Amino acid sequence: MKLDFRIEIFKEGNLYVAVAPELNVSSFGKSQKEARRSLREAVALFLEECKRMGSLDDVLIEAGFKPKNKEWRSNDPLVTERMALGI
C-alpha cells in the first residue's frame, strides 16, 4: 500500500515541527530534514497501529483519503491562504 499525504513544517523556537494535517500526526526535529524524517516514522507507527486494530481503511476514509488502485491519496486543497480576524 502507498499513502500520499501533505505535510507542513513550522519553526517553533529552536525546533522544526512537521505535521500531517489530514492524519493529525506531528513530530519535530532540530532541522527540517530531521523533522520530516521523524514525522515519516510517526505516521508509519500510527498507520501500523491502525492496521493492527483493523481500523486502517476507516481511519483513512474519515481523514478524507480516497483509494485508487493500491494507493491512498488525500484531497489537495483548492486554495491555501491565511485569514485574519479581529476579535
PDB file of N, CA, C and O in Angstrom:
ATOM      1  N   MET A   1       0.839  -1.180   0.000  1.00  0.00           N
ATOM      2  CA  MET A   1       0.000   0.000   0.000  1.00  0.00           C
ATOM      3  C   MET A   1       0.884   1.243   0.000  1.00  0.00           C
ATOM      4  O   MET A   1       1.912   1.288   0.675  1.00  0.00           O
ATOM      5  N   LYS A   2       0.479   2.225  -0.747  1.00  0.00           N
ATOM      6  CA  LYS A   2       1.183   3.504  -0.768  1.00  0.00           C
ATOM      7  C   LYS A   2       0.219   4.589  -0.284  1.00  0.00           C
ATOM      8  O   LYS A   2      -0.949   4.605  -0.674  1.00  0.00           O
ATOM      9  N   LEU A   3       0.710   5.489   0.562  1.00  0.00           N
ATOM     10  CA  LEU A   3      -0.103   6.588   1.079  1.00  0.00           C
ATOM     11  C   LEU A   3       0.557   7.896   0.687  1.00  0.00           C
ATOM     12  O   LEU A   3       1.718   8.142   1.014  1.00  0.00           O
ATOM     13  N   ASP A   4      -0.191   8.730  -0.015  1.00  0.00           N
ATOM     14  CA  ASP A   4       0.296  10.036  -0.450  1.00  0.00           C
ATOM     15  C   ASP A   4      -0.395  11.086   0.418  1.00  0.00           C
ATOM     16  O   ASP A   4      -1.621  11.199   0.397  1.00  0.00           O
ATOM     17  N   PHE A   5       0.393  11.859   1.187  1.00  0.00           N
ATOM     18  CA  PHE A   5      -0.221  12.839   2.096  1.00  0.00           C
ATOM     19  C   PHE A   5       0.617  14.113   2.156  1.00  0.00           C
ATOM     20  O   PHE A   5       1.807  14.119   1.840  1.00  0.00           O
ATOM     21  N   ARG A   6      -0.050  15.199   2.577  1.00  0.00           N
ATOM     22  CA  ARG A   6       0.591  16.507   2.706  1.00  0.00           C
ATOM     23  C   ARG A   6       1.285  16.612   4.050  1.00  0.00           C
ATOM     24  O   ARG A   6       0.874  16.000   5.036  1.00  0.00           O
ATOM     25  N   ILE A   7       2.363  17.415   4.065  1.00  0.00           N
ATOM     26  CA  ILE A   7       2.967  17.764   5.347  1.00  0.00           C
ATOM     27  C   ILE A   7       3.183  19.277   5.383  1.00  0.00           C
ATOM     28  O   ILE A   7       3.324  19.926   4.346  1.00  0.00           O
ATOM     29  N   GLU A   8       3.204  19.812   6.578  1.00  0.00           N
ATOM     30  CA  GLU A   8       3.508  21.224   6.806  1.00  0.00           C
ATOM     31  C   GLU A   8       4.610  21.269   7.851  1.00  0.00           C
ATOM     32  O   GLU A   8       4.610  20.477   8.794  1.00  0.00           O
ATOM     33  N   ILE A   9       5.547  22.190   7.687  1.00  0.00           N
ATOM     34  CA  ILE A   9       6.645  22.324   8.645  1.00  0.00           C
ATOM     35  C   ILE A   9       6.670  23.754   9.166  1.00  0.00           C
ATOM     36  O   ILE A   9       6.636  24.715   8.397  1.00  0.00           O
ATOM     37  N   PHE A  10       6.731  23.873  10.474  1.00  0.00           N
ATOM     38  CA  PHE A  10       6.753  25.167  11.150  1.00  0.00           C
ATOM     39  C   PHE A  10       8.014  25.261  12.008  1.00  0.00           C
ATOM     40  O   PHE A  10       8.548  24.247  12.458  1.00  0.00           O
ATOM     41  N   LYS A  11       8.473  26.465  12.224  1.00  0.00           N
ATOM     42  CA  LYS A  11       9.602  26.692  13.137  1.00  0.00           C
ATOM     43  C   LYS A  11       9.010  27.179  14.455  1.00  0.00           C
ATOM     44  O   LYS A  11       8.277  28.168  14.490  1.00  0.00           O
ATOM     45  N   GLU A  12       9.336  26.478  15.535  1.00  0.00           N
ATOM     46  CA  GLU A  12       8.882  26.860  16.874  1.00  0.00           C
ATOM     47  C   GLU A  12      10.102  26.907  17.781  1.00  0.00           C
ATOM     48  O   GLU A  12      10.630  25.872  18.188  1.00  0.00           O
ATOM     49  N   GLY A  13      10.541  28.116  18.089  1.00  0.00           N
ATOM     50  CA  GLY A  13      11.756  28.267  18.888  1.00  0.00           C
ATOM     51  C   GLY A  13      12.938  27.725  18.109  1.00  0.00           C
ATOM     52  O   GLY A  13      13.180  28.130  16.972  1.00  0.00           O
ATOM     53  N   ASN A  14      13.676  26.806  18.725  1.00  0.00           N
ATOM     54  CA  ASN A  14      14.841  26.209  18.075  1.00  0.00           C
ATOM     55  C   ASN A  14      14.512  24.910  17.339  1.00  0.00           C
ATOM     56  O   ASN A  14      15.404  24.261  16.793  1.00  0.00           O
ATOM     57  N   LEU A  15      13.237  24.532  17.324  1.00  0.00           N
ATOM     58  CA  LEU A  15      12.841  23.267  16.715  1.00  0.00           C
ATOM     59  C   LEU A  15      11.971  23.481  15.481  1.00  0.00           C
ATOM     60  O   LEU A  15      11.358  24.535  15.306  1.00  0.00           O
ATOM     61  N   TYR A  16      11.934  22.473  14.642  1.00  0.00           N
ATOM     62  CA  TYR A  16      11.033  22.432  13.500  1.00  0.00           C
ATOM     63  C   TYR A  16       9.963  21.384  13.797  1.00  0.00           C
ATOM     64  O   TYR A  16      10.274  20.264  14.202  1.00  0.00           O
ATOM     65  N   VAL A  17       8.706  21.757  13.593  1.00  0.00           N
ATOM     66  CA  VAL A  17       7.589  20.859  13.836  1.00  0.00           C
ATOM     67  C   VAL A  17       6.981  20.491  12.492  1.00  0.00           C
ATOM     68  O   VAL A  17       6.611  21.364  11.707  1.00  0.00           O
ATOM     69  N   ALA A  18       6.883  19.201  12.234  1.00  0.00           N
ATOM     70  CA  ALA A  18       6.294  18.701  10.995  1.00  0.00           C
ATOM     71  C   ALA A  18       4.936  18.096  11.330  1.00  0.00           C
ATOM     72  O   ALA A  18       4.800  17.355  12.303  1.00  0.00           O
ATOM     73  N   VAL A  19       3.931  18.420  10.512  1.00  0.00           N
ATOM     74  CA  VAL A  19       2.563  17.984  10.759  1.00  0.00           C
ATOM     75  C   VAL A  19       1.998  17.345   9.497  1.00  0.00           C
ATOM     76  O   VAL A  19       2.199  17.844   8.390  1.00  0.00           O
ATOM     77  N   ALA A  20       1.293  16.241   9.678  1.00  0.00           N
ATOM     78  CA  ALA A  20       0.485  15.640   8.616  1.00  0.00           C
ATOM     79  C   ALA A  20      -0.959  15.982   8.972  1.00  0.00           C
ATOM     80  O   ALA A  20      -1.597  15.247   9.725  1.00  0.00           O
ATOM     81  N   PRO A  21      -1.495  17.113   8.429  1.00  0.00           N
ATOM     82  CA  PRO A  21      -2.778  17.634   8.905  1.00  0.00           C
ATOM     83  C   PRO A  21      -3.952  16.659   8.788  1.00  0.00           C
ATOM     84  O   PRO A  21      -4.759  16.558   9.712  1.00  0.00           O
ATOM     85  N   GLU A  22      -4.059  15.947   7.675  1.00  0.00           N
ATOM     86  CA  GLU A  22      -5.201  15.049   7.498  1.00  0.00           C
ATOM     87  C   GLU A  22      -5.194  13.914   8.519  1.00  0.00           C
ATOM     88  O   GLU A  22      -6.253  13.441   8.933  1.00  0.00           O
ATOM     89  N   LEU A  23      -4.018  13.484   8.918  1.00  0.00           N
ATOM     90  CA  LEU A  23      -3.899  12.371   9.857  1.00  0.00           C
ATOM     91  C   LEU A  23      -3.807  12.832  11.304  1.00  0.00           C
ATOM     92  O   LEU A  23      -3.887  12.022  12.227  1.00  0.00           O
ATOM     93  N   ASN A  24      -3.637  14.143  11.501  1.00  0.00           N
ATOM     94  CA  ASN A  24      -3.495  14.716  12.838  1.00  0.00           C
ATOM     95  C   ASN A  24      -2.305  14.088  13.581  1.00  0.00           C
ATOM     96  O   ASN A  24      -2.390  13.767  14.766  1.00  0.00           O
ATOM     97  N   VAL A  25      -1.194  13.925  12.848  1.00  0.00           N
ATOM     98  CA  VAL A  25       0.033  13.376  13.408  1.00  0.00           C
ATOM     99  C   VAL A  25       1.118  14.439  13.259  1.00  0.00           C
ATOM    100  O   VAL A  25       1.214  15.094  12.221  1.00  0.00           O
ATOM    101  N   SER A  26       1.927  14.607  14.291  1.00  0.00           N
ATOM    102  CA  SER A  26       3.021  15.580  14.218  1.00  0.00           C
ATOM    103  C   SER A  26       4.261  15.018  14.891  1.00  0.00           C
ATOM    104  O   SER A  26       4.198  14.069  15.671  1.00  0.00           O
ATOM    105  N   SER A  27       5.383  15.628  14.567  1.00  0.00           N
ATOM    106  CA  SER A  27       6.651  15.284  15.199  1.00  0.00           C
ATOM    107  C   SER A  27       7.577  16.484  15.048  1.00  0.00           C
ATOM    108  O   SER A  27       7.163  17.519  14.526  1.00  0.00           O
ATOM    109  N   PHE A  28       8.805  16.363  15.488  1.00  0.00           N
ATOM    110  CA  PHE A  28       9.696  17.519  15.466  1.00  0.00           C
ATOM    111  C   PHE A  28      11.148  17.086  15.279  1.00  0.00           C
ATOM    112  O   PHE A  28      11.472  15.901  15.352  1.00  0.00           O
ATOM    113  N   GLY A  29      12.004  18.060  15.038  1.00  0.00           N
ATOM    114  CA  GLY A  29      13.433  17.814  14.913  1.00  0.00           C
ATOM    115  C   GLY A  29      14.198  19.117  14.986  1.00  0.00           C
ATOM    116  O   GLY A  29      13.607  20.197  14.998  1.00  0.00           O
ATOM    117  N   LYS A  30      15.509  19.013  15.033  1.00  0.00           N
ATOM    118  CA  LYS A  30      16.371  20.196  15.110  1.00  0.00           C
ATOM    119  C   LYS A  30      16.575  20.842  13.755  1.00  0.00           C
ATOM    120  O   LYS A  30      17.064  21.968  13.670  1.00  0.00           O
ATOM    121  N   SER A  31      16.203  20.134  12.685  1.00  0.00           N
ATOM    122  CA  SER A  31      16.280  20.671  11.327  1.00  0.00           C
ATOM    123  C   SER A  31      15.019  20.242  10.581  1.00  0.00           C
ATOM    124  O   SER A  31      14.285  19.364  11.034  1.00  0.00           O
ATOM    125  N   GLN A  32      14.780  20.871   9.435  1.00  0.00           N
ATOM    126  CA  GLN A  32      13.625  20.473   8.636  1.00  0.00           C
ATOM    127  C   GLN A  32      13.746  19.012   8.215  1.00  0.00           C
ATOM    128  O   GLN A  32      12.767  18.267   8.240  1.00  0.00           O
ATOM    129  N   LYS A  33      14.940  18.615   7.833  1.00  0.00           N
ATOM    130  CA  LYS A  33      15.172  17.240   7.402  1.00  0.00           C
ATOM    131  C   LYS A  33      14.880  16.258   8.538  1.00  0.00           C
ATOM    132  O   LYS A  33      14.245  15.225   8.328  1.00  0.00           O
ATOM    133  N   GLU A  34      15.347  16.589   9.733  1.00  0.00           N
ATOM    134  CA  GLU A  34      15.116  15.723  10.894  1.00  0.00           C
ATOM    135  C   GLU A  34      13.632  15.675  11.253  1.00  0.00           C
ATOM    136  O   GLU A  34      13.112  14.610  11.587  1.00  0.00           O
ATOM    137  N   ALA A  35      12.946  16.816  11.186  1.00  0.00           N
ATOM    138  CA  ALA A  35      11.513  16.853  11.479  1.00  0.00           C
ATOM    139  C   ALA A  35      10.736  16.018  10.463  1.00  0.00           C
ATOM    140  O   ALA A  35       9.804  15.302  10.828  1.00  0.00           O
ATOM    141  N   ARG A  36      11.113  16.109   9.211  1.00  0.00           N
ATOM    142  CA  ARG A  36      10.458  15.339   8.141  1.00  0.00           C
ATOM    143  C   ARG A  36      10.664  13.832   8.377  1.00  0.00           C
ATOM    144  O   ARG A  36       9.727  13.044   8.253  1.00  0.00           O
ATOM    145  N   ARG A  37      11.892  13.449   8.715  1.00  0.00           N
ATOM    146  CA  ARG A  37      12.206  12.038   8.967  1.00  0.00           C
ATOM    147  C   ARG A  37      11.436  11.528  10.194  1.00  0.00           C
ATOM    148  O   ARG A  37      10.920  10.410  10.196  1.00  0.00           O
ATOM    149  N   SER A  38      11.371  12.356  11.217  1.00  0.00           N
ATOM    150  CA  SER A  38      10.661  11.992  12.439  1.00  0.00           C
ATOM    151  C   SER A  38       9.158  11.852  12.180  1.00  0.00           C
ATOM    152  O   SER A  38       8.509  10.963  12.730  1.00  0.00           O
ATOM    153  N   LEU A  39       8.612  12.735  11.343  1.00  0.00           N
ATOM    154  CA  LEU A  39       7.189  12.648  11.007  1.00  0.00           C
ATOM    155  C   LEU A  39       6.906  11.372  10.220  1.00  0.00           C
ATOM    156  O   LEU A  39       5.904  10.700  10.463  1.00  0.00           O
ATOM    157  N   ARG A  40       7.779  11.041   9.287  1.00  0.00           N
ATOM    158  CA  ARG A  40       7.598   9.810   8.499  1.00  0.00           C
ATOM    159  C   ARG A  40       7.499   8.606   9.443  1.00  0.00           C
ATOM    160  O   ARG A  40       6.646   7.736   9.262  1.00  0.00           O
ATOM    161  N   GLU A  41       8.372   8.564  10.445  1.00  0.00           N
ATOM    162  CA  GLU A  41       8.359   7.468  11.414  1.00  0.00           C
ATOM    163  C   GLU A  41       7.072   7.480  12.237  1.00  0.00           C
ATOM    164  O   GLU A  41       6.473   6.428  12.463  1.00  0.00           O
ATOM    165  N   ALA A  42       6.642   8.663  12.685  1.00  0.00           N
ATOM    166  CA  ALA A  42       5.422   8.772  13.489  1.00  0.00           C
ATOM    167  C   ALA A  42       4.195   8.338  12.690  1.00  0.00           C
ATOM    168  O   ALA A  42       3.327   7.642  13.216  1.00  0.00           O
ATOM    169  N   VAL A  43       4.120   8.745  11.429  1.00  0.00           N
ATOM    170  CA  VAL A  43       2.987   8.355  10.585  1.00  0.00           C
ATOM    171  C   VAL A  43       3.011   6.844  10.358  1.00  0.00           C
ATOM    172  O   VAL A  43       1.968   6.194  10.421  1.00  0.00           O
ATOM    173  N   ALA A  44       4.179   6.286  10.097  1.00  0.00           N
ATOM    174  CA  ALA A  44       4.287   4.839   9.887  1.00  0.00           C
ATOM    175  C   ALA A  44       3.809   4.073  11.118  1.00  0.00           C
ATOM    176  O   ALA A  44       3.078   3.091  10.993  1.00  0.00           O
ATOM    177  N   LEU A  45       4.218   4.517  12.305  1.00  0.00           N
ATOM    178  CA  LEU A  45       3.785   3.855  13.536  1.00  0.00           C
ATOM    179  C   LEU A  45       2.276   3.992  13.730  1.00  0.00           C
ATOM    180  O   LEU A  45       1.613   3.035  14.129  1.00  0.00           O
ATOM    181  N   PHE A  46       1.737   5.167  13.453  1.00  0.00           N
ATOM    182  CA  PHE A  46       0.293   5.399  13.568  1.00  0.00           C
ATOM    183  C   PHE A  46      -0.464   4.461  12.635  1.00  0.00           C
ATOM    184  O   PHE A  46      -1.434   3.826  13.049  1.00  0.00           O
ATOM    185  N   LEU A  47      -0.029   4.371  11.377  1.00  0.00           N
ATOM    186  CA  LEU A  47      -0.713   3.526  10.401  1.00  0.00           C
ATOM    187  C   LEU A  47      -0.585   2.040  10.755  1.00  0.00           C
ATOM    188  O   LEU A  47      -1.535   1.277  10.577  1.00  0.00           O
ATOM    189  N   GLU A  48       0.579   1.632  11.251  1.00  0.00           N
ATOM    190  CA  GLU A  48       0.765   0.239  11.681  1.00  0.00           C
ATOM    191  C   GLU A  48      -0.211  -0.113  12.796  1.00  0.00           C
ATOM    192  O   GLU A  48      -0.802  -1.192  12.800  1.00  0.00           O
ATOM    193  N   GLU A  49      -0.373   0.813  13.745  1.00  0.00           N
ATOM    194  CA  GLU A  49      -1.297   0.561  14.859  1.00  0.00           C
ATOM    195  C   GLU A  49      -2.740   0.502  14.363  1.00  0.00           C
ATOM    196  O   GLU A  49      -3.513  -0.347  14.806  1.00  0.00           O
ATOM    197  N   CYS A  50      -3.106   1.399  13.448  1.00  0.00           N
ATOM    198  CA  CYS A  50      -4.462   1.356  12.872  1.00  0.00           C
ATOM    199  C   CYS A  50      -4.691   0.028  12.160  1.00  0.00           C
ATOM    200  O   CYS A  50      -5.757  -0.574  12.287  1.00  0.00           O
ATOM    201  N   LYS A  51      -3.696  -0.424  11.418  1.00  0.00           N
ATOM    202  CA  LYS A  51      -3.802  -1.695  10.705  1.00  0.00           C
ATOM    203  C   LYS A  51      -3.947  -2.846  11.689  1.00  0.00           C
ATOM    204  O   LYS A  51      -4.775  -3.735  11.494  1.00  0.00           O
ATOM    205  N   ARG A  52      -3.131  -2.829  12.757  1.00  0.00           N
ATOM    206  CA  ARG A  52      -3.184  -3.881  13.774  1.00  0.00           C
ATOM    207  C   ARG A  52      -4.569  -3.951  14.415  1.00  0.00           C
ATOM    208  O   ARG A  52      -5.065  -5.033  14.727  1.00  0.00           O
ATOM    209  N   MET A  53      -5.184  -2.784  14.606  1.00  0.00           N
ATOM    210  CA  MET A  53      -6.504  -2.720  15.229  1.00  0.00           C
ATOM    211  C   MET A  53      -7.634  -2.994  14.229  1.00  0.00           C
ATOM    212  O   MET A  53      -8.795  -3.104  14.622  1.00  0.00           O
ATOM    213  N   GLY A  54      -7.301  -3.104  12.949  1.00  0.00           N
ATOM    214  CA  GLY A  54      -8.322  -3.377  11.941  1.00  0.00           C
ATOM    215  C   GLY A  54      -9.129  -2.165  11.528  1.00  0.00           C
ATOM    216  O   GLY A  54     -10.218  -2.300  10.971  1.00  0.00           O
ATOM    217  N   SER A  55      -8.599  -0.972  11.799  1.00  0.00           N
ATOM    218  CA  SER A  55      -9.359   0.254  11.510  1.00  0.00           C
ATOM    219  C   SER A  55      -8.692   1.141  10.460  1.00  0.00           C
ATOM    220  O   SER A  55      -9.110   2.284  10.276  1.00  0.00           O
ATOM    221  N   LEU A  56      -7.674   0.648   9.773  1.00  0.00           N
ATOM    222  CA  LEU A  56      -6.908   1.492   8.858  1.00  0.00           C
ATOM    223  C   LEU A  56      -7.777   2.107   7.765  1.00  0.00           C
ATOM    224  O   LEU A  56      -7.735   3.320   7.563  1.00  0.00           O
ATOM    225  N   ASP A  57      -8.558   1.304   7.061  1.00  0.00           N
ATOM    226  CA  ASP A  57      -9.393   1.842   5.989  1.00  0.00           C
ATOM    227  C   ASP A  57     -10.364   2.898   6.519  1.00  0.00           C
ATOM    228  O   ASP A  57     -10.534   3.952   5.907  1.00  0.00           O
ATOM    229  N   ASP A  58     -10.998   2.614   7.653  1.00  0.00           N
ATOM    230  CA  ASP A  58     -11.952   3.569   8.240  1.00  0.00           C
ATOM    231  C   ASP A  58     -11.273   4.881   8.615  1.00  0.00           C
ATOM    232  O   ASP A  58     -11.821   5.957   8.376  1.00  0.00           O
ATOM    233  N   VAL A  59     -10.080   4.794   9.203  1.00  0.00           N
ATOM    234  CA  VAL A  59      -9.336   5.998   9.601  1.00  0.00           C
ATOM    235  C   VAL A  59      -8.983   6.828   8.377  1.00  0.00           C
ATOM    236  O   VAL A  59      -9.144   8.048   8.386  1.00  0.00           O
ATOM    237  N   LEU A  60      -8.503   6.176   7.325  1.00  0.00           N
ATOM    238  CA  LEU A  60      -8.111   6.905   6.113  1.00  0.00           C
ATOM    239  C   LEU A  60      -9.317   7.545   5.427  1.00  0.00           C
ATOM    240  O   LEU A  60      -9.237   8.689   4.979  1.00  0.00           O
ATOM    241  N   ILE A  61     -10.414   6.831   5.343  1.00  0.00           N
ATOM    242  CA  ILE A  61     -11.624   7.388   4.723  1.00  0.00           C
ATOM    243  C   ILE A  61     -12.135   8.573   5.535  1.00  0.00           C
ATOM    244  O   ILE A  61     -12.498   9.604   4.969  1.00  0.00           O
ATOM    245  N   GLU A  62     -12.165   8.432   6.857  1.00  0.00           N
ATOM    246  CA  GLU A  62     -12.622   9.524   7.719  1.00  0.00           C
ATOM    247  C   GLU A  62     -11.714  10.749   7.591  1.00  0.00           C
ATOM    248  O   GLU A  62     -12.178  11.880   7.736  1.00  0.00           O
ATOM    249  N   ALA A  63     -10.423  10.530   7.321  1.00  0.00           N
ATOM    250  CA  ALA A  63      -9.471  11.630   7.173  1.00  0.00           C
ATOM    251  C   ALA A  63      -9.530  12.259   5.778  1.00  0.00           C
ATOM    252  O   ALA A  63      -8.816  13.223   5.504  1.00  0.00           O
ATOM    253  N   GLY A  64     -10.376  11.719   4.899  1.00  0.00           N
ATOM    254  CA  GLY A  64     -10.554  12.320   3.580  1.00  0.00           C
ATOM    255  C   GLY A  64      -9.725  11.690   2.471  1.00  0.00           C
ATOM    256  O   GLY A  64      -9.653  12.237   1.371  1.00  0.00           O
ATOM    257  N   PHE A  65      -9.101  10.556   2.740  1.00  0.00           N
ATOM    258  CA  PHE A  65      -8.319   9.868   1.711  1.00  0.00           C
ATOM    259  C   PHE A  65      -9.235   9.031   0.838  1.00  0.00           C
ATOM    260  O   PHE A  65     -10.284   8.560   1.277  1.00  0.00           O
ATOM    261  N   LYS A  66      -8.819   8.858  -0.402  1.00  0.00           N
ATOM    262  CA  LYS A  66      -9.582   8.034  -1.337  1.00  0.00           C
ATOM    263  C   LYS A  66      -8.652   6.967  -1.916  1.00  0.00           C
ATOM    264  O   LYS A  66      -7.520   7.260  -2.300  1.00  0.00           O
ATOM    265  N   PRO A  67      -9.150   5.711  -1.976  1.00  0.00           N
ATOM    266  CA  PRO A  67      -8.319   4.652  -2.547  1.00  0.00           C
ATOM    267  C   PRO A  67      -8.346   4.686  -4.071  1.00  0.00           C
ATOM    268  O   PRO A  67      -9.390   4.916  -4.681  1.00  0.00           O
ATOM    269  N   LYS A  68      -7.198   4.456  -4.667  1.00  0.00           N
ATOM    270  CA  LYS A  68      -7.102   4.352  -6.121  1.00  0.00           C
ATOM    271  C   LYS A  68      -6.013   3.331  -6.418  1.00  0.00           C
ATOM    272  O   LYS A  68      -4.838   3.558  -6.127  1.00  0.00           O
ATOM    273  N   ASN A  69      -6.417   2.198  -7.004  1.00  0.00           N
ATOM    274  CA  ASN A  69      -5.520   1.060  -7.212  1.00  0.00           C
ATOM    275  C   ASN A  69      -4.957   0.660  -5.857  1.00  0.00           C
ATOM    276  O   ASN A  69      -5.735   0.347  -4.956  1.00  0.00           O
ATOM    277  N   LYS A  70      -3.651   0.656  -5.670  1.00  0.00           N
ATOM    278  CA  LYS A  70      -3.064   0.291  -4.373  1.00  0.00           C
ATOM    279  C   LYS A  70      -2.507   1.517  -3.668  1.00  0.00           C
ATOM    280  O   LYS A  70      -1.564   1.411  -2.883  1.00  0.00           O
ATOM    281  N   GLU A  71      -3.092   2.690  -3.948  1.00  0.00           N
ATOM    282  CA  GLU A  71      -2.612   3.943  -3.377  1.00  0.00           C
ATOM    283  C   GLU A  71      -3.780   4.689  -2.740  1.00  0.00           C
ATOM    284  O   GLU A  71      -4.893   4.690  -3.266  1.00  0.00           O
ATOM    285  N   TRP A  72      -3.512   5.317  -1.611  1.00  0.00           N
ATOM    286  CA  TRP A  72      -4.476   6.194  -0.948  1.00  0.00           C
ATOM    287  C   TRP A  72      -3.984   7.617  -1.134  1.00  0.00           C
ATOM    288  O   TRP A  72      -2.821   7.914  -0.860  1.00  0.00           O
ATOM    289  N   ARG A  73      -4.870   8.511  -1.604  1.00  0.00           N
ATOM    290  CA  ARG A  73      -4.488   9.911  -1.830  1.00  0.00           C
ATOM    291  C   ARG A  73      -5.422  10.827  -1.049  1.00  0.00           C
ATOM    292  O   ARG A  73      -6.628  10.594  -0.963  1.00  0.00           O
ATOM    293  N   SER A  74      -4.831  11.873  -0.485  1.00  0.00           N
ATOM    294  CA  SER A  74      -5.646  12.885   0.189  1.00  0.00           C
ATOM    295  C   SER A  74      -6.099  13.912  -0.844  1.00  0.00           C
ATOM    296  O   SER A  74      -5.510  14.038  -1.918  1.00  0.00           O
ATOM    297  N   ASN A  75      -7.133  14.627  -0.504  1.00  0.00           N
ATOM    298  CA  ASN A  75      -7.597  15.703  -1.374  1.00  0.00           C
ATOM    299  C   ASN A  75      -6.647  16.881  -1.254  1.00  0.00           C
ATOM    300  O   ASN A  75      -6.298  17.286  -0.145  1.00  0.00           O
ATOM    301  N   ASP A  76      -6.229  17.430  -2.376  1.00  0.00           N
ATOM    302  CA  ASP A  76      -5.433  18.649  -2.348  1.00  0.00           C
ATOM    303  C   ASP A  76      -6.384  19.832  -2.208  1.00  0.00           C
ATOM    304  O   ASP A  76      -7.424  19.872  -2.866  1.00  0.00           O
ATOM    305  N   PRO A  77      -6.037  20.792  -1.359  1.00  0.00           N
ATOM    306  CA  PRO A  77      -6.918  21.956  -1.209  1.00  0.00           C
ATOM    307  C   PRO A  77      -6.985  22.755  -2.510  1.00  0.00           C
ATOM    308  O   PRO A  77      -6.001  22.858  -3.242  1.00  0.00           O
ATOM    309  N   LEU A  78      -8.149  23.310  -2.779  1.00  0.00           N
ATOM    310  CA  LEU A  78      -8.291  24.187  -3.937  1.00  0.00           C
ATOM    311  C   LEU A  78      -7.559  25.494  -3.705  1.00  0.00           C
ATOM    312  O   LEU A  78      -6.972  26.059  -4.628  1.00  0.00           O
ATOM    313  N   VAL A  79      -7.594  25.978  -2.455  1.00  0.00           N
ATOM    314  CA  VAL A  79      -6.963  27.248  -2.104  1.00  0.00           C
ATOM    315  C   VAL A  79      -6.300  27.086  -0.737  1.00  0.00           C
ATOM    316  O   VAL A  79      -6.868  26.482   0.172  1.00  0.00           O
ATOM    317  N   THR A  80      -5.113  27.623  -0.608  1.00  0.00           N
ATOM    318  CA  THR A  80      -4.452  27.711   0.689  1.00  0.00           C
ATOM    319  C   THR A  80      -4.140  29.176   0.915  1.00  0.00           C
ATOM    320  O   THR A  80      -3.432  29.802   0.126  1.00  0.00           O
ATOM    321  N   GLU A  81      -4.668  29.709   1.986  1.00  0.00           N
ATOM    322  CA  GLU A  81      -4.431  31.130   2.284  1.00  0.00           C
ATOM    323  C   GLU A  81      -4.519  31.354   3.778  1.00  0.00           C
ATOM    324  O   GLU A  81      -4.953  30.486   4.535  1.00  0.00           O
ATOM    325  N   ARG A  82      -4.100  32.529   4.180  1.00  0.00           N
ATOM    326  CA  ARG A  82      -4.208  32.936   5.587  1.00  0.00           C
ATOM    327  C   ARG A  82      -5.353  33.931   5.708  1.00  0.00           C
ATOM    328  O   ARG A  82      -5.648  34.677   4.775  1.00  0.00           O
ATOM    329  N   MET A  83      -5.982  33.928   6.859  1.00  0.00           N
ATOM    330  CA  MET A  83      -7.079  34.853   7.099  1.00  0.00           C
ATOM    331  C   MET A  83      -6.903  35.427   8.501  1.00  0.00           C
ATOM    332  O   MET A  83      -6.561  34.700   9.433  1.00  0.00           O
ATOM    333  N   ALA A  84      -7.129  36.698   8.647  1.00  0.00           N
ATOM    334  CA  ALA A  84      -7.025  37.347   9.960  1.00  0.00           C
ATOM    335  C   ALA A  84      -8.412  37.833  10.380  1.00  0.00           C
ATOM    336  O   ALA A  84      -9.222  38.249   9.551  1.00  0.00           O
ATOM    337  N   LEU A  85      -8.662  37.771  11.684  1.00  0.00           N
ATOM    338  CA  LEU A  85      -9.936  38.205  12.220  1.00  0.00           C
ATOM    339  C   LEU A  85      -9.673  38.968  13.504  1.00  0.00           C
ATOM    340  O   LEU A  85      -9.032  38.452  14.420  1.00  0.00           O
ATOM    341  N   GLY A  86     -10.159  40.178  13.572  1.00  0.00           N
ATOM    342  CA  GLY A  86     -10.012  40.967  14.792  1.00  0.00           C
ATOM    343  C   GLY A  86     -11.112  40.597  15.765  1.00  0.00           C
ATOM    344  O   GLY A  86     -12.292  40.604  15.414  1.00  0.00           O
ATOM    345  N   ILE A  87     -10.721  40.270  16.996  1.00  0.00           N
ATOM    346  CA  ILE A  87     -11.728  39.917  17.998  1.00  0.00           C
ATOM    347  C   ILE A  87     -11.562  40.734  19.246  1.00  0.00           C
ATOM    348  O   ILE A  87     -12.326  40.569  20.198  1.00  0.00           O
TER     349      ILE A  87
END
